[in-house]
Amino acid sequence: MAGVAGAARRCLPFIRAWLRSTNTHPRAAHSRRLRPAAARFPSGCNGEQSTGSTRQARGSSRDGGGPGHGTTTVPLGPRSPSGSAGLSQPRGGGGCPGVLRGMRGAGAPAVTVRGNLQTAANALARRSGGQVLTLDARNHGGSPHSPVMTYEAMSLDVQQLLARLGIRKCIVLGHSMGGKTAMALALQRPDLVERLISVDISPVSTTLVSEFSAYISAMKSVNIPAGLSRSAARQLADSQLSPAVQHPQLRQFLLTNLVEVEGRYVWRVNLEAISHHLEDIMSFPDFHKPYPGPTLFLGGSNSPYISSKDYPEIQRLFPKADIQFIEGAGHIVHQDKFEEFITAVLNFLPPP
């Protein structure tokens, strides 16, 4: 995904894209329909089970909620509380999966998986008449930390939550790492997914950029003395990050994850788990049986994360895929071209 909660909800695993998305890869905006591919055998999958508790979130100030089209935030992870603790205001910071109930007044809910999609989720809920459930992914936001951070495990987190909420079928949307989680969900449990939208990411390995490890090391080395105000702590952390993270916008993004806990400033995201699973995050699991439902790959024309070399694997795993590019958008498609993004998603949804 910025709105009230949006700016605080960018996920750390996306930081590699902030610098790369500033590079230009000129490409004409177009839509490509892939022909069906033959089905293969299903693969096994491993992960951890999870539950979550709901928290009511206010609508975005940009295109927000109201009666009948609000948002609810849910933490995810293997140690989440099993019971609902009632509704309260969410904290900023984690990933943003979500569920749109009753898109256009009826039909399957739509799940948006991670990637700062809060503002977009609010807009989609408002314009479709649905209700949004956003999810804090494991190791982010209000969700518990876990040493395991694979796409299979994150997919199972969503599966367990859907089962707990009694959602039998949904429309899934995810951006970047969240897009890979959404794809894993569709491939593991196609019976749960009516339609799939992957925003600016393909089901292939992403080249690991060297800066990513440097950013994590820089965050680990930040030392903030107790007693500082939040603004002073952020200024000090900014100066400590600047030698390794030279892009000011990227530093400001990282600092959204700096929170005060019992008088100490710590990083909300689980840096140890993320650094340990970098290879898993940058890759994509092996699947053999394709997802048979309608799929939209929605990329930015200035982003490198969906390219023609990915088309064969997209066709193999998602034979009903439609590939579209939004002209002038980088990796953060829903921020660069907000209205075009919302229009493309609404056009892909089933008719009322």
C-alpha positions as CSV (number, residue, x, y, z in Angstrom):
1,M,0.0,0.0,0.0
2,A,-1.0,6.7,2.2
3,G,-4.0,7.0,4.5
4,V,-4.3,7.2,8.3
5,A,-2.8,3.8,8.8
6,G,-1.3,3.3,5.4
7,A,2.0,5.0,5.9
8,A,2.8,3.1,9.0
9,R,1.9,-0.2,7.5
10,R,4.6,-0.7,4.8
11,C,6.3,-4.0,5.4
12,L,10.1,-4.3,5.8
13,P,10.5,-7.1,3.2
14,F,9.4,-4.6,0.6
15,I,12.3,-2.2,1.2
16,R,14.4,-3.7,-1.6
17,A,11.8,-2.3,-4.0
18,W,11.9,1.3,-2.9
19,L,15.3,1.9,-4.4
20,R,14.8,-0.3,-7.4
21,S,11.4,1.1,-8.2
22,T,13.0,4.5,-8.7
23,N,14.8,3.0,-11.7
24,T,13.0,3.4,-15.0
25,H,12.2,0.4,-17.2
26,P,10.2,1.9,-20.0
27,R,7.6,-0.4,-21.3
28,A,4.3,0.2,-23.0
29,A,1.3,-0.4,-20.8
30,H,-0.6,-3.4,-22.1
31,S,-2.7,-6.3,-21.2
32,R,-1.7,-9.9,-22.1
33,R,-4.0,-12.9,-21.8
34,L,-2.2,-16.2,-21.3
35,R,-3.4,-19.4,-22.8
36,P,-4.2,-22.4,-20.5
37,A,-1.4,-24.7,-19.5
38,A,-1.7,-28.4,-18.7
39,A,-2.2,-29.3,-15.0
40,R,0.7,-30.8,-13.0
41,F,0.8,-32.8,-9.8
42,P,0.2,-30.9,-6.5
43,S,3.1,-30.2,-4.2
44,G,3.2,-30.7,-0.5
45,C,3.4,-27.7,1.8
46,N,4.5,-27.1,5.4
47,G,3.8,-24.3,7.8
48,E,2.4,-23.4,11.2
49,Q,-1.2,-23.0,12.2
50,S,-2.4,-19.7,13.6
51,T,-5.4,-17.9,14.9
52,G,-6.1,-14.2,15.2
53,S,-8.1,-11.7,17.1
54,T,-10.0,-8.8,15.5
55,R,-9.6,-5.1,16.0
56,Q,-11.7,-2.4,14.4
57,A,-9.9,0.1,12.3
58,R,-11.1,3.5,11.1
59,G,-11.4,4.2,7.4
60,S,-8.8,6.1,5.5
61,S,-9.1,9.9,5.4
62,R,-8.5,9.7,1.7
63,D,-11.3,7.3,0.7
64,G,-12.4,5.9,4.0
65,G,-15.0,3.8,5.6
66,G,-18.3,4.4,7.1
67,P,-21.3,2.3,8.1
68,G,-21.3,-0.7,5.9
69,H,-17.8,-0.2,4.5
70,G,-15.3,-0.1,7.4
71,T,-12.1,-2.0,8.1
72,T,-11.1,-4.4,10.7
73,T,-7.5,-5.4,11.5
74,V,-6.5,-8.9,12.6
75,P,-3.1,-10.1,13.8
76,L,-1.8,-13.4,12.5
77,G,0.9,-15.9,13.6
78,P,1.5,-19.2,15.3
79,R,1.1,-17.7,18.8
80,S,-1.8,-15.4,18.2
81,P,-4.6,-15.5,20.9
82,S,-7.2,-18.0,20.0
83,G,-10.1,-15.9,21.1
84,S,-11.5,-12.6,19.9
85,A,-10.7,-9.9,22.4
86,G,-13.3,-7.5,21.1
87,L,-12.8,-4.5,18.9
88,S,-10.2,-1.7,19.5
89,Q,-8.1,0.7,17.5
90,P,-5.2,-0.9,15.7
91,R,-1.5,0.0,16.1
92,G,0.4,1.2,13.1
93,G,3.2,-0.8,11.6
94,G,2.6,-4.3,10.2
95,G,1.6,-5.9,7.0
96,C,-1.8,-5.4,5.6
97,P,-3.7,-8.5,4.4
98,G,-7.4,-8.0,4.5
99,V,-10.9,-9.3,3.6
100,L,-13.5,-7.3,1.7
101,R,-16.9,-8.8,2.7
102,G,-19.7,-8.7,0.2
103,M,-17.9,-7.1,-2.7
104,R,-20.4,-5.1,-4.7
105,G,-23.0,-6.2,-2.2
106,A,-22.8,-9.9,-2.7
107,G,-20.5,-12.8,-3.5
108,A,-17.2,-14.0,-2.1
109,P,-15.1,-11.8,0.3
110,A,-11.8,-10.4,-1.1
111,V,-8.6,-10.8,0.9
112,T,-5.8,-8.3,0.4
113,V,-2.5,-9.7,1.6
114,R,0.2,-7.4,3.0
115,G,2.1,-4.5,1.4
116,N,0.6,-1.3,2.7
117,L,-2.8,-1.8,1.1
118,Q,-4.8,-0.1,3.8
119,T,-5.8,3.0,1.9
120,A,-6.6,0.9,-1.2
121,A,-8.6,-1.5,0.9
122,N,-10.7,1.3,2.3
123,A,-11.3,2.7,-1.2
124,L,-12.3,-0.7,-2.5
125,A,-14.6,-1.3,0.4
126,R,-16.3,2.1,0.0
127,R,-16.7,1.9,-3.8
128,S,-17.9,-1.8,-3.8
129,G,-20.1,-1.5,-0.7
130,G,-18.1,-4.2,1.1
131,Q,-16.4,-4.4,4.5
132,V,-12.6,-4.8,4.9
133,L,-10.7,-7.1,7.2
134,T,-7.0,-6.3,7.2
135,L,-4.5,-8.7,8.6
136,D,-1.2,-8.0,10.5
137,A,1.1,-10.7,9.1
138,R,3.4,-12.7,11.4
139,N,6.5,-10.7,12.5
140,H,4.7,-7.4,11.7
141,G,2.3,-5.0,13.3
142,G,0.3,-6.4,16.2
143,S,1.0,-10.0,15.3
144,P,3.4,-12.2,17.3
145,H,6.9,-12.9,16.2
146,S,7.8,-16.3,14.8
147,P,11.2,-17.7,13.8
148,V,9.5,-19.2,10.7
149,M,8.8,-16.8,7.8
150,T,8.1,-18.8,4.6
151,Y,5.3,-18.4,2.1
152,E,3.9,-21.7,3.0
153,A,3.7,-20.7,6.7
154,M,2.2,-17.2,5.9
155,S,-0.3,-18.8,3.6
156,L,-1.4,-21.2,6.3
157,D,-1.8,-18.3,8.7
158,V,-4.4,-16.9,6.3
159,Q,-6.0,-20.3,5.8
160,Q,-6.5,-20.7,9.6
161,L,-8.0,-17.3,10.0
162,L,-10.4,-17.8,7.1
163,A,-11.5,-21.1,8.7
164,R,-11.9,-19.4,12.1
165,L,-14.0,-16.6,10.5
166,G,-16.1,-19.1,8.5
167,I,-15.0,-17.7,5.2
168,R,-15.2,-20.5,2.6
169,K,-14.3,-18.6,-0.5
170,C,-12.6,-15.3,-1.1
171,I,-11.0,-13.0,-3.6
172,V,-7.3,-12.6,-2.8
173,L,-5.1,-9.5,-3.5
174,G,-1.5,-9.1,-2.5
175,H,1.3,-6.7,-3.3
176,S,5.0,-7.8,-3.6
177,M,5.8,-10.3,-0.8
178,G,2.1,-10.3,-0.1
179,G,1.4,-11.1,-3.7
180,K,3.6,-14.2,-3.3
181,T,1.7,-15.1,-0.1
182,A,-1.6,-14.7,-2.0
183,M,-0.3,-16.9,-4.9
184,A,0.8,-19.6,-2.4
185,L,-2.6,-19.5,-0.8
186,A,-4.3,-20.0,-4.2
187,L,-2.0,-22.8,-5.2
188,Q,-2.2,-24.6,-1.8
189,R,-6.0,-24.1,-1.4
190,P,-7.6,-23.2,-4.7
191,D,-11.0,-24.2,-3.2
192,L,-10.7,-21.1,-0.9
193,V,-9.9,-18.6,-3.7
194,E,-12.5,-17.4,-6.2
195,R,-10.1,-14.9,-7.9
196,L,-6.5,-13.8,-7.4
197,I,-4.8,-10.5,-7.9
198,S,-1.0,-10.2,-7.7
199,V,0.3,-6.7,-7.6
200,D,3.7,-6.2,-9.2
201,I,5.2,-9.5,-8.4
202,S,5.6,-12.8,-10.3
203,P,5.8,-16.4,-9.0
204,V,9.6,-16.5,-9.5
205,S,12.7,-15.9,-7.5
206,T,13.6,-12.3,-7.0
207,T,17.2,-11.3,-7.2
208,L,18.6,-10.6,-3.8
209,V,20.0,-7.0,-3.7
210,S,23.1,-6.6,-1.5
211,E,21.6,-3.4,0.0
212,F,18.9,-5.4,1.7
213,S,21.2,-7.2,4.1
214,A,23.0,-3.9,4.8
215,Y,19.7,-2.2,5.7
216,I,18.9,-5.0,8.2
217,S,22.4,-4.7,9.7
218,A,22.0,-1.0,10.0
219,M,18.6,-1.3,11.8
220,K,20.1,-3.8,14.2
221,S,22.9,-1.4,15.1
222,V,20.6,1.5,15.9
223,N,21.1,2.5,19.6
224,I,18.5,4.9,21.1
225,P,19.0,5.9,24.8
226,A,16.0,5.7,27.1
227,G,14.1,8.9,27.9
228,L,14.1,10.5,24.5
229,S,10.9,11.8,22.9
230,R,9.6,10.0,19.9
231,S,10.7,12.8,17.5
232,A,14.2,12.9,19.1
233,A,14.5,9.1,18.9
234,R,13.5,9.1,15.2
235,Q,16.0,11.9,14.4
236,L,18.8,10.0,16.2
237,A,17.8,6.7,14.5
238,D,17.7,8.6,11.1
239,S,21.2,9.8,11.6
240,Q,22.5,6.4,12.6
241,L,20.8,4.8,9.5
242,S,22.0,7.4,7.0
243,P,25.5,5.9,6.3
244,A,24.0,2.6,5.1
245,V,20.6,3.9,4.0
246,Q,21.3,6.9,1.9
247,H,17.8,7.3,0.4
248,P,15.8,9.7,2.7
249,Q,12.4,8.3,1.7
250,L,13.6,4.8,2.5
251,R,14.9,5.9,5.9
252,Q,11.6,7.5,6.7
253,F,9.8,4.3,5.7
254,L,12.1,2.2,8.0
255,L,11.5,4.5,10.9
256,T,7.8,3.8,10.8
257,N,8.8,0.5,12.4
258,L,10.5,2.1,15.3
259,V,8.2,1.9,18.4
260,E,8.6,2.6,22.1
261,V,8.1,-0.4,24.4
262,E,8.4,0.1,28.2
263,G,10.6,3.1,27.7
264,R,12.9,1.5,25.1
265,Y,12.8,2.1,21.4
266,V,12.8,-1.1,19.4
267,W,11.9,-2.3,15.9
268,R,8.4,-3.7,15.6
269,V,9.4,-6.1,12.8
270,N,11.2,-9.3,13.6
271,L,14.6,-8.5,12.0
272,E,16.1,-11.9,13.0
273,A,13.4,-13.9,11.3
274,I,13.5,-11.7,8.2
275,S,17.3,-11.9,7.9
276,H,17.3,-15.6,8.5
277,H,14.6,-16.2,5.8
278,L,15.9,-13.7,3.2
279,E,16.4,-16.6,0.7
280,D,12.8,-17.8,1.3
281,I,11.4,-14.3,1.0
282,M,13.2,-13.6,-2.3
283,S,12.3,-17.0,-3.8
284,F,8.9,-18.7,-4.4
285,P,8.0,-22.3,-3.4
286,D,7.7,-25.1,-6.0
287,F,4.2,-25.9,-7.0
288,H,3.1,-28.4,-9.6
289,K,-0.7,-28.1,-9.9
290,P,-1.9,-24.8,-11.3
291,Y,-4.5,-22.5,-9.8
292,P,-7.6,-22.8,-12.1
293,G,-9.3,-19.5,-11.2
294,P,-9.3,-16.1,-12.9
295,T,-6.0,-14.3,-12.0
296,L,-4.8,-10.7,-12.6
297,F,-1.2,-9.8,-12.5
298,L,-1.2,-6.0,-12.2
299,G,2.2,-4.3,-12.6
300,G,3.7,-0.9,-12.9
301,S,5.2,-0.1,-16.3
302,N,8.3,1.4,-14.6
303,S,8.9,-1.6,-12.4
304,P,11.0,-4.7,-13.2
305,Y,9.1,-7.2,-11.0
306,I,6.8,-8.6,-13.8
307,S,8.7,-9.1,-17.0
308,S,8.2,-11.1,-20.2
309,K,10.7,-13.8,-19.0
310,D,8.2,-14.6,-16.2
311,Y,5.3,-15.3,-18.6
312,P,6.0,-19.0,-19.0
313,E,5.9,-19.6,-15.3
314,I,2.8,-17.4,-14.8
315,Q,1.1,-19.4,-17.6
316,R,2.1,-22.7,-16.0
317,L,0.8,-21.9,-12.6
318,F,-2.0,-19.5,-13.5
319,P,-3.5,-20.6,-16.9
320,K,-6.3,-18.0,-16.7
321,A,-4.0,-15.1,-16.0
322,D,-4.4,-11.7,-17.4
323,I,-1.3,-9.4,-17.2
324,Q,-1.8,-5.7,-17.1
325,F,0.6,-2.8,-16.6
326,I,-0.4,0.7,-15.3
327,E,1.5,3.3,-17.2
328,G,3.8,5.5,-15.2
329,A,3.6,3.4,-12.0
330,G,6.6,1.9,-10.2
331,H,6.6,-1.0,-7.8
332,I,4.2,0.7,-5.3
333,V,1.5,0.7,-8.0
334,H,-1.3,1.6,-5.6
335,Q,0.4,4.7,-4.4
336,D,1.9,5.8,-7.7
337,K,-1.3,5.6,-9.6
338,F,-4.0,5.2,-7.0
339,E,-7.1,5.8,-9.1
340,E,-5.9,3.7,-12.0
341,F,-5.1,0.9,-9.6
342,I,-8.6,1.0,-7.9
343,T,-10.2,1.0,-11.4
344,A,-8.2,-2.0,-12.6
345,V,-9.1,-4.0,-9.5
346,L,-12.8,-3.1,-9.6
347,N,-12.9,-4.0,-13.3
348,F,-11.5,-7.4,-12.5
349,L,-14.0,-8.2,-9.8
350,P,-17.1,-10.2,-10.7
351,P,-20.2,-8.2,-11.7
352,P,-22.7,-7.5,-8.9
